[in-house]
Amino acid sequence: MKTLVALMAALPLLAGAATQKVVSLGGDVTEIVYALGAQSALVARDSTSMWPPEATRLPDVGYLRQLNAEGILATSPTIVLASVQAQPSLALKQVSQNGVTVVTVPGSNDVSVIDQKIQVIAAALHKEAEGEKLRKQMQAQLAALPTTPLNKRVLFILSHGGMSAMAAGQQTGADTAIRAAGLQNAMQGFNRYQPLSQEGVIASQPDLIVISQDGVKSMGGEEGVWKLPGISQTPAGRHKQVLLVDDMALLGFSIRTPEAIQQLRQKAEQLP
């Protein structure tokens, strides 16, 4: 009898979970939804949600920082899981005013935020048990990262089509990932991203260049990296040491980030 009563009490919750129609805004958010096994609830995603590949088959409501309420509401969601980077806030306010639950997923340049994201998303999707399992998995992967410092300097270059190449300074996701790998950010003395300068690059003397796969494509291939200002006059340039990364994996602080940081460390350990 007690079991029956418990099951009846749980029915509204189970029904709510089963009828959820979710829009995911943020590649990091979408990855966690899939990792929790809740992808069947997804009705749409934003254009930064490119992994796993099957996510790209979902309707696209637009770029994370240029959203409009009409595009989101057209998918008839019951809940929107929105990265803290989702903009403009007015669009999300309009979505909320139309009776849709909007859950803001935390974000920061700190690996500890992965755990927070999983907790928030799992609770919103009624996937607490799956969330606990995923949290433990992520905690184990982060704990397995090398803690011994390695005296190698890394220059992270941000480059997308139509924009000048930028170097990552402090207070960036790239700086956090580099330090989490036990390495040194070659660019010191400034915050966020700044345009590459020949003087700055030569002075930084990086041992390794890290750039996104899309960034290299925008330069016409890897040879474009070695033509950037000052790169040829650095250890990385002389030895042609570059690591191509999926920037969402490395900088998104989601479920693929621990593995991406581990790959960065392994590449640095192989440097001459």
C-alpha positions as CSV (number, residue, x, y, z in Angstrom):
1,M,0.0,0.0,0.0
2,K,2.8,2.4,0.9
3,T,4.5,1.7,-2.4
4,L,1.3,2.4,-4.2
5,V,0.8,5.7,-2.4
6,A,4.4,6.7,-3.2
7,L,3.9,5.9,-6.8
8,M,0.7,8.0,-7.0
9,A,2.5,10.9,-5.3
10,A,5.2,10.7,-7.9
11,L,2.8,10.7,-10.9
12,P,2.5,14.5,-11.2
13,L,6.3,14.8,-11.2
14,L,6.7,12.1,-13.7
15,A,4.1,13.5,-15.9
16,G,5.7,16.9,-15.8
17,A,9.0,15.5,-16.8
18,A,7.5,13.5,-19.6
19,T,5.7,16.4,-21.2
20,Q,8.5,18.9,-21.0
21,K,9.4,20.7,-24.2
22,V,12.9,22.1,-23.8
23,V,14.8,24.8,-25.7
24,S,18.5,24.7,-24.8
25,L,20.5,27.9,-25.2
26,G,24.2,27.4,-25.0
27,G,26.5,24.7,-26.3
28,D,27.5,23.8,-22.7
29,V,23.9,23.5,-21.7
30,T,22.9,21.3,-24.6
31,E,25.9,18.9,-24.0
32,I,24.7,18.4,-20.4
33,V,21.1,17.8,-21.5
34,Y,22.4,14.9,-23.7
35,A,24.7,13.6,-21.0
36,L,21.7,13.3,-18.7
37,G,19.8,11.3,-21.3
38,A,17.1,14.0,-21.5
39,Q,17.5,14.8,-25.2
40,S,14.1,13.5,-26.1
41,A,12.6,16.5,-24.4
42,L,14.5,18.9,-26.7
43,V,12.5,20.8,-29.3
44,A,15.2,23.4,-30.3
45,R,18.7,24.7,-29.6
46,D,20.8,27.7,-30.3
47,S,23.5,27.9,-33.0
48,T,26.4,27.4,-30.6
49,S,25.0,23.9,-29.8
50,M,26.9,21.8,-32.2
51,W,27.7,18.7,-30.0
52,P,26.8,16.0,-30.0
53,P,26.4,16.0,-33.8
54,E,22.7,14.9,-33.5
55,A,21.9,18.2,-31.8
56,T,22.4,20.0,-35.1
57,R,19.3,18.2,-36.4
58,L,17.2,20.2,-34.0
59,P,15.6,23.6,-35.0
60,D,18.0,26.5,-34.5
61,V,16.6,29.5,-32.7
62,G,19.6,31.7,-33.4
63,Y,22.9,32.9,-32.0
64,L,23.2,32.8,-28.2
65,R,23.9,36.5,-27.9
66,Q,21.4,37.7,-30.5
67,L,18.2,35.9,-29.5
68,N,14.6,37.0,-30.2
69,A,11.6,35.9,-28.3
70,E,9.5,35.1,-31.4
71,G,12.0,32.5,-32.6
72,I,12.0,30.7,-29.2
73,L,8.3,30.9,-28.7
74,A,7.6,29.5,-32.2
75,T,8.9,26.1,-30.9
76,S,6.2,26.0,-28.2
77,P,8.5,25.2,-25.3
78,T,7.5,24.7,-21.7
79,I,11.0,25.4,-20.4
80,V,14.0,27.3,-21.6
81,L,17.4,26.3,-20.2
82,A,19.5,29.5,-20.9
83,S,23.2,30.0,-20.4
84,V,24.0,33.0,-18.4
85,Q,25.5,34.3,-21.6
86,A,22.2,34.3,-23.4
87,Q,21.2,37.8,-24.7
88,P,19.4,40.0,-24.8
89,S,17.8,39.6,-21.4
90,L,14.7,41.4,-22.8
91,A,14.0,38.4,-25.2
92,L,14.2,36.0,-22.3
93,K,11.9,38.2,-20.2
94,Q,9.4,38.2,-23.0
95,V,9.6,34.4,-23.2
96,S,8.9,34.2,-19.5
97,Q,6.0,36.6,-19.8
98,N,4.4,34.1,-22.2
99,G,4.2,31.4,-19.5
100,V,7.4,29.6,-20.3
101,T,9.7,28.7,-17.4
102,V,13.2,30.2,-18.0
103,V,16.0,28.6,-16.0
104,T,19.3,30.5,-16.0
105,V,22.3,28.1,-16.0
106,P,25.3,29.6,-14.2
107,G,28.6,30.3,-15.9
108,S,32.1,31.5,-15.0
109,N,35.7,31.0,-15.9
110,D,36.2,28.3,-13.4
111,V,36.1,24.5,-13.7
112,S,34.0,24.3,-10.6
113,V,31.1,25.7,-12.5
114,I,30.7,22.4,-14.4
115,D,29.3,20.9,-11.2
116,Q,26.9,23.8,-10.7
117,K,25.6,23.6,-14.3
118,I,24.9,19.9,-13.9
119,Q,23.0,20.4,-10.7
120,V,20.8,23.2,-12.1
121,I,20.0,21.4,-15.4
122,A,19.3,18.0,-13.7
123,A,16.9,19.6,-11.2
124,A,15.1,21.5,-14.0
125,L,14.7,18.3,-16.0
126,H,13.8,16.0,-13.0
127,K,17.0,14.1,-13.6
128,E,18.5,14.3,-10.2
129,A,19.8,10.7,-10.0
130,E,21.4,11.0,-13.4
131,G,22.8,14.4,-12.4
132,E,24.5,12.9,-9.3
133,K,26.1,10.2,-11.4
134,L,27.3,12.7,-13.9
135,R,28.6,15.0,-11.2
136,K,30.7,12.2,-9.7
137,Q,32.0,11.3,-13.1
138,M,33.1,14.9,-13.8
139,Q,34.6,15.2,-10.3
140,A,36.7,12.1,-10.9
141,Q,37.9,13.4,-14.3
142,L,38.9,16.8,-12.9
143,A,40.7,15.1,-9.9
144,A,42.7,13.1,-12.4
145,L,44.2,16.1,-14.1
146,P,47.9,16.5,-13.5
147,T,48.7,18.9,-10.7
148,T,52.5,19.2,-11.2
149,P,53.4,22.5,-12.9
150,L,55.0,22.1,-16.3
151,N,57.3,25.0,-17.5
152,K,55.6,25.5,-20.9
153,R,54.1,28.7,-22.1
154,V,50.8,28.6,-24.1
155,L,49.4,31.2,-26.4
156,F,45.7,30.8,-27.0
157,I,44.5,32.6,-30.2
158,L,40.9,33.5,-30.8
159,S,40.1,33.8,-34.5
160,H,36.9,33.7,-36.4
161,G,36.0,34.7,-39.9
162,G,35.9,38.4,-40.4
163,M,37.7,39.3,-37.2
164,S,41.3,40.0,-36.3
165,A,43.2,37.3,-34.3
166,M,43.1,38.0,-30.6
167,A,45.3,36.7,-27.7
168,A,43.8,35.4,-24.5
169,G,44.9,37.3,-21.4
170,Q,43.8,36.8,-17.8
171,Q,40.1,36.5,-16.8
172,T,39.3,34.3,-19.8
173,G,38.2,30.7,-20.1
174,A,41.4,30.0,-22.0
175,D,43.6,31.3,-19.1
176,T,41.6,29.0,-16.7
177,A,42.0,26.0,-19.0
178,I,45.8,26.6,-19.4
179,R,46.3,26.9,-15.7
180,A,44.1,23.9,-15.0
181,A,46.5,21.9,-17.2
182,G,49.4,23.0,-15.1
183,L,50.8,25.3,-17.8
184,Q,51.5,29.0,-18.1
185,N,49.5,31.5,-20.1
186,A,52.2,33.2,-22.3
187,M,50.2,36.4,-22.4
188,Q,50.5,38.3,-19.1
189,G,49.7,41.8,-18.0
190,F,46.2,42.2,-19.5
191,N,42.7,40.8,-19.0
192,R,40.3,39.3,-21.5
193,Y,41.2,39.3,-25.2
194,Q,43.4,41.8,-27.1
195,P,44.5,42.0,-30.7
196,L,47.8,40.2,-31.5
197,S,50.8,42.5,-31.8
198,Q,54.2,41.5,-33.1
199,E,55.9,43.0,-30.1
200,G,53.6,41.3,-27.6
201,V,53.8,37.9,-29.3
202,I,57.7,38.0,-29.5
203,A,57.9,39.1,-25.9
204,S,55.6,36.3,-24.7
205,Q,57.7,33.5,-26.3
206,P,55.1,30.8,-26.3
207,D,56.1,27.1,-26.6
208,L,52.7,26.1,-27.9
209,I,50.0,27.8,-30.0
210,V,46.4,26.7,-29.2
211,I,43.7,27.7,-31.6
212,S,40.3,26.4,-32.6
213,Q,39.8,24.3,-35.6
214,D,37.4,26.9,-37.0
215,G,40.0,29.6,-36.4
216,V,42.5,27.7,-38.5
217,K,40.0,27.3,-41.3
218,S,39.3,31.0,-41.3
219,M,43.1,31.5,-41.9
220,G,43.1,29.2,-44.8
221,G,44.9,26.4,-43.0
222,E,47.7,25.8,-40.5
223,E,50.2,27.8,-42.6
224,G,48.1,30.9,-41.8
225,V,49.0,30.5,-38.1
226,W,52.8,30.8,-38.8
227,K,52.1,34.0,-40.7
228,L,50.6,35.8,-37.8
229,P,52.5,38.8,-36.3
230,G,55.6,37.6,-34.5
231,I,54.8,33.9,-34.3
232,S,57.8,32.9,-36.4
233,Q,60.1,34.4,-33.8
234,T,58.9,32.3,-31.0
235,P,59.7,28.7,-29.9
236,A,56.2,27.6,-31.0
237,G,56.8,29.2,-34.4
238,R,60.3,27.8,-34.9
239,H,59.2,24.2,-34.0
240,K,55.7,24.5,-35.6
241,Q,54.0,23.5,-32.4
242,V,50.2,24.0,-32.5
243,L,47.2,22.3,-31.0
244,L,43.9,22.6,-32.8
245,V,41.0,22.4,-30.4
246,D,37.2,22.4,-30.3
247,D,36.8,25.7,-28.5
248,M,33.5,24.7,-27.0
249,A,35.1,21.6,-25.5
250,L,38.0,23.5,-24.0
251,L,36.3,26.7,-23.0
252,G,32.7,25.8,-22.6
253,F,33.2,24.3,-19.1
254,S,30.9,21.4,-19.7
255,I,31.2,17.7,-19.9
256,R,34.0,17.6,-22.5
257,T,36.2,20.1,-20.8
258,P,38.2,17.8,-18.5
259,E,39.2,15.7,-21.5
260,A,40.1,18.8,-23.5
261,I,42.3,20.0,-20.6
262,Q,44.0,16.6,-20.4
263,Q,44.7,16.7,-24.2
264,L,46.3,20.2,-23.8
265,R,48.5,18.8,-21.0
266,Q,49.6,15.8,-23.0
267,K,50.5,18.0,-26.0
268,A,52.6,20.2,-23.8
269,E,54.4,17.2,-22.3
270,Q,55.5,16.2,-25.8
271,L,57.0,19.6,-26.7
272,P,60.8,19.8,-27.3
